[in-house]
Each structure stands twice: as structure tokens, then as C-alpha cells.
Amino acid sequence: MVSLKYKYILVLITILFFVSVSVVAQVGIGTNVPDASSMLDITSSDKGFLPPRMDTSARDLIGAPATGLLIYNITTNKLNYYNGTSWQVVETGAGSYVDLTSNQTIAGNKTFTGTLTAAGRLMLPMGEISYFNNSSDPNVLGFTVDITAKSTGYANGTDNMMKINPPGSVFVNDMFGTGVNNKLTYTGTVGRYFHIALSFSYSPDNLKDVFIFGVAKNDFSAGTTVVEDSSKVLITTGSKADYNSTAMHVLLWLDTNDSIEFYVGNVTNDNRDLYIKSFNFVAIGM
């Protein structure tokens, strides 16, 4: 005859067996036959799944959230999931959703449809230097560039050309250093082509002088400064009393810490000055 104690042991073993089976078995809610690929199969034709609902502050208080944890954010009225590093918004049927309310890096290609209105500036690799002589004195023609030696117009290097470096210029920067001494220094981490656009007004010291303008590239790795041949423009000026104006566009490749400057020379003679009334010097990443 089986003792009572032995019966208790058999009952306990049986209970433990079924508990262990239920732990590893699939769970079906609303169905007796859960899908073979699921651990949890919720079936309903008139009800939905309701995840935990909380605001952003409560979500952020969850300690050590598991990767894949899902909640409904009542602050933004969107489903959020934890990707192992940060909380993300579940993508919608309209395409990938990018949360533009927080600081983040958007990798890969994204397409925005409709109107995108930026409250701040749209950050692109761009540097801009502007100068304007606003003196009310008619005898002050502008910033004087003292050209002491004649340029050939074709020699390598700077070819006796002088840097245009007026005081009081205005600098705007995205990935272009400090703009000190009217120099645009590229600080981005990836080399790229830049569209260099220049517009400037000036007057000569002598009638019919021929000046050469160009963009000098300071190659950081090579330690050289060269006025790029592709940027050189020869201009025959009018009289000293008249302002001349010119625009030029150049395509240059810049690596990290390379810089560009605006240069001018005279191919007519030595000791010929030039007066800069204004200039705008822009580099835009391609």
C-alpha cells in the first residue's frame, strides 16, 4: 500500500512537470491553436492589443529597459520601442519616422515630403566672409591692397599676389573654423568638393590697370599655399573714380584643415594699389 507521504511526492512531481511544460509551451489568447512561430498568439476580431501607456518622463524612468521593450507614449501619442541604446518611435506605414525634436544623427538616405520648416539654420558645410566699406568719407575708397610687385598671371604659388584681408569683415560658419584673418578653414572630417562663389567691387589706383584675382588654397598636409589656376580671373579696370564689380565661381576639393583665401595681383606694373569696396566670399559643400 502506497503511503500518504509517497502520494504527496507523486502529486508534487506531477505539478512541477506541468508547470515546466506550461513555461516552455506557447500561449494562446482567444485561440486554442497558437501560431507555430509565436510564443504568444492573441486572436480577436473585435478587440486590439493595448500596451502599457505612460508619458515621456515615466518612460525615461524605466530602469535598464530591455532591448525590444514596447510602450505607448501618451506625450507624443506614438508607440516607442527601446533599441538597446535609446527610445525610438515605431515606424509608420507612411515610411520611416525621424524625430526632429531631439538632437540626433540621421544616417543613410531620408526623403522628406511636403514642407520642411526649420526654426534655426539648416547646417551644411559652409563658410562665408563678407566685407563692406561703409565710410561716409568720399576720400576713403575702401580697403587698400598694397601690391608691391608685378604678377605674371601664370606662375605657381602666389605669384606676387596679395591677400585681401580687410578688418571688420563678417563671418558665418558651419564647419569652417573661426574665420580669423579672412581665411576659411574647413574643419569637417570628410574631404569634399566645394563651390566657391565670390562677388566683389573695387577701384584701381591707375586707369586701365590689369589685375588678376584668384582663390588661394592652403594645403594643410603639404604645407603649401597656391593660388589655383582654375580660379584666376584677369580684369582690365576703368578709372579710379569708378567702382568695378565682378563675380567668379570656382570648384575646389578641400580636406580637413585645408583653407582658402582671396588674393589679388597686378600684371601691369609694380606698386599699383587696389581699393576694395566690398566682397562676399562663400564656400558651400557639395
Summary of the structure (lengths in Angstrom):
residues: 286
radius of gyration: 35.2
end to end distance: 91.8
largest distance: 130.1
contacts: 704
relative contact order: 0.15
helix: 11%
strand: 36%
